[in-house]
Structures are given as structure tokens and as C-alpha cells.
Amino acid sequence: IKEQTGFSEKKIKRLLIVDRQRLSVLDDEESNNLCAVEDDGNTRGRGPCLGDLIGLANKSLEEKEKEIFFRWSGIKGKKERLSQIGEETKLGAREATTILRRAKKKLKAAAREMVNA
């Protein structure tokens, strides 16, 4: 990386640190690349990561569920309270809470299904 970019090792290390609250919503290909981090030319053993969660949410959630989950969890920008999300989406805090619970259940079920497959 150092030879290709011309950056110092110190700068490269700082750039590789990922601030999870500032990640934008990624598509499936980008989320897979986020998980496969190379270390000294060898790919590390890979467990579940943020990219897997994003890919799973993109596949298994409806748009409204995905939007509320990403905003609540902080994957899409800054973390937001459910009351604030409810006001901005004109659903109300109670309905936003219901949708978030449903989204979490779907993600848990999809994760279990993926592990057992």
C-alpha cells in the first residue's frame, strides 16, 4: 500500500482505522470487502463483522425497517433516538419501536439461518 499510494506507514495505519458511526450504508460487494481485511498479505480468519450485518439487513429487511434500523444503530450516520426517528418519518415513536423490534427479529432469524446453513 505504501508503494502504491506514497503515504507513510503511520498515515496508512490511521486511515485503516474505521469509525463505525461514520460508515455509510454499503452494498453487498463493499460490505464483503470491508470484512476481508488483509494483514501482511494474509487474510485473517474472519468472523461476523459490520459488513455482514449490513449485507444481511440489505437482503432480509424491507425499506422502512432497514431505514429505522440503520438510523437507530448508527450505521447510517449518527445514532438517533426512536422518538426522533418517529417524528422525522411521521410514524410516531411507538410505531418506530414496533418496526425496530420486527427488524431485529428478522435479522436474528436470518443470522441463525445463515449459521445453520
Secondary structure, DSSP 8 states (H G I E B T S, - for coil): -HHHH---HHHHHHHH---GGG-----HHHHHHHH--EETTEE------HHHHHHHHHHHS-HHHHHHHHHHHTSSSS---HHHHHHHTTS-HHHHHHHHHHHHHHHHHHHHHHHH-
